[in-house]
Amino acid sequence: MRALTWHGKRDVRVDTVPDPTIRDRDDVIVKITTTGLCGSDLHLYEVLGAFLDPGDILGHEPMGIVEEVGPDVTSLKPGDRVVIPFNISCGSCFMCDQGLQSQCETTQVHEHDTGASLFGYTKLYGQVPGGQAQYLRVPFGNSLPIPVPAGPPDDRFVYLSDVLPTAWQAVEYAAVPQGGSVAVLGLGPIGDMSCRIAAHRGAGTVIGIDLVPERLERARRRGIHPLDLQQYGEGLADAVRALTGGRGADAVIDAVGMEAHGSRIAAAAQGITTLLPDALAAALMKRAGIDRMSALHTAIDLVRRGGTISVSGVYGGAADPVPLLTMFDKQLTLRMGQANVRRWIDDILPLLTDGDPLGVEDFATHRMPLEQAPDAYEMFQKKQDGAVKVLFTP
């Protein structure tokens, strides 16, 4: 089959690789019909190479048609249409029972002391082949895949793999009061969808912050208050307070993470790690602060006293400085973590089958053959051509 594979910093290629096969009795093989390019894939493209090997298959936002099932699979059959959550959860352990599928005890990666395994996302999360490919082996076939109805286009459902539950959890964790205010840092796929979900769930003022004109205009068309980071600069907090009764936002969602603009020193540290041998780079990232922290620091500045910060952007450093004095003084609540995809499906799925209030059918800005994935990664990283969400057809 053809699959998008990692070969080094900013070097991804579509290669011919062996087809996946049934390994465990409850596996299923899915023929991928649509698969997404996620903002966190860019961390693999740029920063996290120390935890990848050449040939690793990337991607964690797939959907498709069941091609083959293992002998113990009773809930699916060949021909069924499914979406695959990005975190690999068994559905029956203590953590899964708590709705914390991203911490699944069956698939935790004890070697690196991390949570549930993820499709296509480095040795830190199990080094499981990903979904930017023609076929995907999916474990826990009776509980992990999300069955979706035939008929509507893939665009209606593919975001159940990551974008929708990640954004839904970001808004849930933000605890925005009814009629209250929320500021969203970063209007990539997760930030954009977080704005839509917050408005849908009753936020009175939704502020979207970015520095890419096309992304700001896209938010404006959905009724979001766009603020251009380049225009406001150090006056950003004043602009947010002007929109929120002088106090600051009730909640702030950091949808940016480790590669935020605004820190040359941290950017240089990230660059250095990509030049080191993998063993040294991995050790450095596990023990040092290598993230660009400007987005989190901005969130702390923008949120009102007694407010909540919800972090959905991925961070990778282990010892990054956090201004605990300010956070304590402002009496802030901070929530974060990988999305527990399966936990939120029952809340989200009705919004996809009864109208389209979140605008998922026109959410993608680019649809491309998988063979063009290397060009798409470069375009997305450089924020060219208005790229916000790219979908591949294998």
ABEGO torsion letter per residue (X at the ends): XBBBBBAEBGBBBBBBBBBBBBABAABBBBBBABBBBBAAAAAAAAAAAAABBBGBBBEABBBEBBABBBAABAABBBGBBBBBBABBBAGABAAAAAGBAAABAAABBAAAGBBBBBBGBEAAAGGBBBABBABBBBBGAAAABBBBBBGBBAAAAAAAAAAAAAAAAAAAAAGBBBGBBBBBBEABAAAAAAAAAAAAAGBABBBBBBABAAAAAAAAAAGBBBBBAAAAEAAAAAAAAAAAGGAEBABBBBAAEAABBGBAAAAAAAAAAAABBAAAAAAAAAABBABBAAAAAAAAAABBBGBBBBBABBBABAABBBBAAAAAAAGBBBBBEBBBAAAAAAAAAAAAABEBAAGAAAABABBBBAAAAAAAAAAAAAGBGGBABBBBBX
